[in-house]
Amino acid sequence: MAATCMIHQLQRERGTANVYLGSKGTAYKAHLPLQFKHTSDAEEALRARLKSKFLSSDSMHTQVRLLTSITLASQCLDQLPTLRKQIQKQDVTPLKSTDAYCRLIGKIINLIFEAADVSNDASITKTLVALFNFIQGKELAGQERALGAIGFSQQQKDQNILSKMQELERAQHDIFERFLEFAAADEQSVWKTLKQSELTSDINKLRTMFKALSETNSYTPELGEVWYEVATKRIDGLQNIENMLTSRLMEQVQVRIEEAKGEISNHNVLMEKIAEDNTVDSSFNMLFDHQFSGLHGIEMGVLEQQEREVRTGHKSFYDLICEQANHINHMTNELENVKRALHEQKVIGRAKILLMQSSKIGEQQAHQLLQKTAMSQNQTLIEVANNIVAKVANI
């Protein structure tokens, strides 16, 4: 999937740039242009994919919100060369560089979110929601890697970085829990293995070390490189799960395409059979089909038996209609359940942004405030979020 590949390369570029900037240009000097090249290759593939899939004359049905997301992401990508020049000249601070990369990655992640909203297949939408949440969690892990690279490399105490890293650690836990709600058993198993691995243990040790060093102000540039390498290995492990999700998504799409082809073929055969059937019993009337409710309390036993004995061309055609209606209703119910979860994430995200803007707090603090309010008012998180969004809409 071109979008996930682009996000992964941008995350690598962000971390590489932070080690380079944090060390005043002494570390990763040779790595930087090579990573720029990897990201540019991924960008080229993403742009080509977006153009062929959503921006061609055959894709005019694409929803406006998705097209807007594509436009914003493309405009941000256009500014990437300028950011790279600033990084190479060390004309930008590590934190400002991180902020810029986070903003760009966020725009591309939003493409996946909007794509999930466009999907009309329940199983595909469920996988997209799992993928979206996982990519968000992986991005938070990337931000933690970026801030840790800054903190370890700059050789000076920065309490703000420590606090932000701790917020990111908590936020990762919450969002990966949401991913697990929609993930398949195989993905859940690999996630469990990663959490129990030596790699995760090493990350936790470095987190503890960063906290201890912040009290003694004993950072060295070498620790920045160690942190980046270990954090990168962890993110590569996350990338394996992300690849599993994207592979499953592609398989589901292909299966659905083949199923649709089979359904069309079967329906064509049935329609031809119905058209050739000369034994139509015109006495059959859909208004007397007792599988649907009619007069309340009427005895259906005899009528249903008579109904089952009627097997005409019209009845076959009607069976086809009923079968399709039942299938559509079933798929609609499944899709609505997944879409509801997707909509709730949007509303909660919107409420957090409003709290961040009004109270001048961070995202994790906004999330904790939502949770605290929900508990105190005996409401669900989505109910509190809906109330916040509604209040702002009425102002």
Secondary structure, DSSP 8 states (H G I E B T S, - for coil): -HHHHHHHHHHHHHHHHHHHHHTTT-SSTTHHHHHHHHHHHHHHHHHHHHHHHHSSGGGTTS-HHHHHHHHHHHHHHHTHHHHHHHHHTT-S-HHHHHHHHHHHHHHHHHHHHHHHHH---HHHHHHHHHHHHHHHHHHHHHHHHHHHHHHHHS-S--HHHHHHHHHHHHHHHHHHHHHHHH--HHHHHHHHHHHTSHHHHHHHHHHHHHHHHHHHT---HHHHHHHHHHHHHHHHHHHHHHHHHHHHHHHHHHHHHHHHHHHHHHHHHHHHHHHH-----TT--GGG-TTS--STT---HHHHHHHHH---HHHHHHHHHHHHHHHHHHHHHHHHHHHHHHHHHHHHHHHHHHHHHHHT--HHHHHHHHHHHHHHTT--HHHHHHHHHHHHHT-
